[in-house]
């Protein structure tokens, strides 16, 4: 029984390693070009990011891993002067590469602030790009 408890605590502790991944001020100005349209943009390079995709024998939620990869890529792209990223491939083993571009348009995400039942502020982002240019 104590062995299972130690394994459970270790798994939770390792899973907590990526809870601190947050979109920083620079990353908020970087959009993701899911449609792949980067016509007229200047290539700023490539960004490769990685997170834990499993903890021991347990796989992490695929959507959570993808979200964390995108957040990290947006933060990193801002540091090289890019305002747009485009995924180059699907995530593999917790790693994903993105092309980084400077498109020169206002690419900030449209953030919608709402309040939950307890009055705490939550932020949501639209699924589709608000600027389809």
Buried (B, 14 or more C-beta within 10 A) or exposed (E): EEEEEEEEEEBEEBBEEBEEBEBEEBBBBBBBBEEEBBEEBBEBEEBEBBBEBEBEEEEBEEEEBBEBBBBBBBBBBBEEEBBBBBBEEEBEEBBBBBBBBBBEEEBEBEEEEEEEEEEEEEEEEEEEBEEEE
